[in-house]
Protein backbone atom coordinates (compact mmCIF):
# COMPACT_ATOMS: atom_id res chain seq x y z
CA UNK A 1 0.00 0.00 0.00
CA UNK A 2 2.86 2.34 0.77
CA UNK A 3 4.30 1.79 -2.70
CA UNK A 4 1.06 2.90 -4.41
CA UNK A 5 1.01 6.12 -2.37
CA UNK A 6 4.60 6.86 -3.35
CA UNK A 7 3.84 6.29 -7.04
CA UNK A 8 0.73 8.46 -6.81
CA UNK A 9 2.75 11.24 -5.11
CA UNK A 10 5.44 10.99 -7.77
CA UNK A 11 2.87 11.30 -10.56
CA UNK A 12 1.14 14.24 -8.84
CA UNK A 13 4.47 16.03 -8.36
CA UNK A 14 5.36 15.54 -12.02
CA UNK A 15 2.03 17.11 -13.08
CA UNK A 16 2.67 20.08 -10.79
CA UNK A 17 6.21 20.42 -12.16
CA UNK A 18 4.93 20.45 -15.74
CA UNK A 19 2.12 22.88 -14.91
CA UNK A 20 4.46 25.31 -13.16
CA UNK A 21 7.37 24.96 -15.55
CA UNK A 22 9.08 27.89 -17.22
CA UNK A 23 7.32 28.33 -20.54
CA UNK A 24 8.99 31.62 -21.41
CA UNK A 25 9.55 32.07 -25.10
CA UNK A 26 13.25 32.44 -25.78
CA UNK A 27 12.55 33.90 -29.19
CA UNK A 28 12.13 37.61 -29.74
CA UNK A 29 8.52 38.39 -30.49
CA UNK A 30 7.99 42.07 -31.36
CA UNK A 31 4.25 41.50 -31.71
CA UNK A 32 3.80 39.96 -28.26
CA UNK A 33 0.11 39.88 -27.35
CA UNK A 34 0.45 37.82 -24.18
CA UNK A 35 -1.45 40.28 -22.00
CA UNK A 36 -5.07 39.93 -23.08
CA UNK A 37 -7.48 42.55 -21.78
CA UNK A 38 -5.05 45.41 -22.12
CA UNK A 39 -5.52 47.99 -24.80
CA UNK A 40 -2.11 48.72 -26.24
CA UNK A 41 -1.78 52.16 -27.71
CA UNK A 42 1.28 53.28 -29.54
CA UNK A 43 4.43 51.25 -29.13
CA UNK A 44 7.37 53.32 -27.99
CA UNK A 45 9.90 53.21 -30.85
CA UNK A 46 13.12 51.35 -30.10
CA UNK A 47 12.23 50.70 -26.45
CA UNK A 48 12.05 47.16 -25.08
CA UNK A 49 11.27 45.47 -21.77
CA UNK A 50 13.86 42.84 -20.82
CA UNK A 51 12.95 40.28 -18.16
CA UNK A 52 15.82 38.32 -16.62
CA UNK A 53 15.73 34.64 -15.71
CA UNK A 54 15.44 33.76 -12.04
CA UNK A 55 18.76 33.82 -10.23
CA UNK A 56 20.58 36.06 -12.71
CA UNK A 57 20.37 39.10 -10.44
CA UNK A 58 19.76 39.69 -6.77
CA UNK A 59 16.11 39.65 -5.79
CA UNK A 60 15.76 42.74 -3.60
CA UNK A 61 12.56 41.32 -2.04
CA UNK A 62 14.53 38.47 -0.45
CA UNK A 63 17.09 39.43 2.21
CA UNK A 64 19.01 36.18 1.69
CA UNK A 65 19.44 36.83 -2.04
CA UNK A 66 22.93 37.40 -3.43
CA UNK A 67 24.51 38.28 -6.74
CA UNK A 68 24.76 41.41 -8.86
CA UNK A 69 21.97 43.98 -8.82
CA UNK A 70 19.68 44.25 -11.84
CA UNK A 71 21.15 47.63 -12.79
CA UNK A 72 24.64 46.11 -12.96
CA UNK A 73 23.43 43.25 -15.17
CA UNK A 74 21.54 45.77 -17.35
CA UNK A 75 24.63 47.97 -17.80
CA UNK A 76 26.68 44.94 -18.78
CA UNK A 77 24.07 43.83 -21.30
CA UNK A 78 23.60 47.20 -22.99
CA UNK A 79 27.35 47.55 -23.35
CA UNK A 80 27.47 44.14 -25.04
CA UNK A 81 24.38 44.58 -27.23
CA UNK A 82 24.71 48.28 -28.22
CA UNK A 83 21.95 49.59 -25.98
CA UNK A 84 21.57 53.36 -25.69
CA UNK A 85 20.07 53.91 -22.24
CA UNK A 86 18.17 52.27 -19.37
CA UNK A 87 15.08 54.37 -18.55
CA UNK A 88 13.75 52.03 -15.85
CA UNK A 89 14.87 49.08 -13.70
CA UNK A 90 12.66 46.63 -11.79
CA UNK A 91 14.19 44.71 -8.86
CA UNK A 92 11.37 43.53 -6.61
CA UNK A 93 8.34 41.80 -8.10
CA UNK A 94 10.07 41.45 -11.46
CA UNK A 95 13.76 41.33 -12.23
CA UNK A 96 14.23 43.25 -15.44
CA UNK A 97 14.74 46.58 -17.10
CA UNK A 98 13.66 48.79 -19.94
CA UNK A 99 16.21 49.59 -22.64
CA UNK A 100 16.43 51.83 -25.69
CA UNK A 101 18.00 49.95 -28.60
CA UNK A 102 17.40 48.94 -32.19
CA UNK A 103 15.12 46.07 -33.09
CA UNK A 104 18.06 44.03 -34.41
CA UNK A 105 20.02 44.49 -31.17
CA UNK A 106 16.92 43.59 -29.12
CA UNK A 107 16.61 40.35 -31.12
CA UNK A 108 20.24 39.52 -30.28
CA UNK A 109 19.68 40.39 -26.62
CA UNK A 110 16.72 37.99 -26.48
CA UNK A 111 19.11 35.12 -27.28
CA UNK A 112 21.30 35.86 -24.23
CA UNK A 113 20.99 32.93 -21.77
CA UNK A 114 20.39 35.35 -18.87
CA UNK A 115 17.24 36.73 -20.53
CA UNK A 116 13.82 35.13 -20.03
CA UNK A 117 12.14 37.25 -22.72
CA UNK A 118 12.16 40.62 -24.49
CA UNK A 119 9.05 42.45 -25.59
CA UNK A 120 8.37 45.91 -27.03
CA UNK A 121 7.38 48.66 -24.59
CA UNK A 122 4.24 50.64 -25.19
CA UNK A 123 1.51 52.67 -23.62
CA UNK A 124 -1.17 50.43 -22.13
CA UNK A 125 -4.51 51.06 -20.53
CA UNK A 126 -7.72 49.32 -19.67
CA UNK A 127 -10.57 49.71 -22.07
CA UNK A 128 -13.58 47.43 -21.97
CA UNK A 129 -17.35 47.47 -21.89
CA UNK A 130 -19.28 45.33 -19.44
CA UNK A 131 -22.78 44.40 -20.56
CA UNK A 132 -25.44 44.15 -17.86
CA UNK A 133 -23.19 45.26 -14.99
CA UNK A 134 -24.17 44.37 -11.40
CA UNK A 135 -26.71 46.77 -9.95
CA UNK A 136 -24.21 48.88 -8.01
CA UNK A 137 -24.97 52.02 -9.95
CA UNK A 138 -22.14 51.42 -12.43
CA UNK A 139 -24.35 52.11 -15.43
CA UNK A 140 -25.43 55.40 -13.88
CA UNK A 141 -21.78 56.44 -13.27
CA UNK A 142 -20.73 56.29 -16.91
CA UNK A 143 -24.02 57.60 -18.35
CA UNK A 144 -25.92 60.42 -16.68
CA UNK A 145 -28.78 60.72 -19.15
CA UNK A 146 -31.75 58.39 -19.07
CA UNK A 147 -32.63 55.84 -20.32
CA UNK A 148 -29.63 53.76 -19.21
CA UNK A 149 -28.03 51.48 -21.79
CA UNK A 150 -27.18 48.56 -19.40
CA UNK A 151 -23.46 48.89 -20.14
CA UNK A 152 -20.49 50.13 -18.14
CA UNK A 153 -17.48 51.47 -20.03
CA UNK A 154 -14.14 51.08 -18.27
CA UNK A 155 -11.95 53.93 -19.43
C-alpha positions, 0 to 999 in steps of 0.5 A: 500500500505504501508503494502505491502512495509513493507512485501516486505522489510521484505522478502528482508532483510531475504534473505540478512540475509540468504545470508550473514549468518555465514556458517563457519564449526564448525567441524575440517576439515584437508583436507579443500579445500575451497580456489579453485585456489590455488595450495597447496604444502606440508602441514606444519606438526602439524601447524594449522590456527585458525580463531576466531569468530567475537567479541572474540578479539579486532579488531585492525582495529576499534578504538572503538573495545574493549576486549582482543587482539588476542595474549592474546586469543591465549595464553589462548587457547594454554595453554588449548589445549596443543599448543606448540607455536604461530608462527604468529598472525593476528589482522587486516583483520582477527582475528586469529593465527597460532599454532603448536599442534597435530592433536588431540588437533587441533580437540579439539580446533575447538570445542571451541565456540570462534573458527570459524574454524581451518584448516591445514597450508601449503605452497600455490602458484598460478599455472594456465594456461590461454588458449588464453590470451588477446593480451597483450604480455602475451604469449610472456612473458612466451615463448620466442621461436616461434611459440607461443602456445597461453597459459600463465602459471602463476607461 
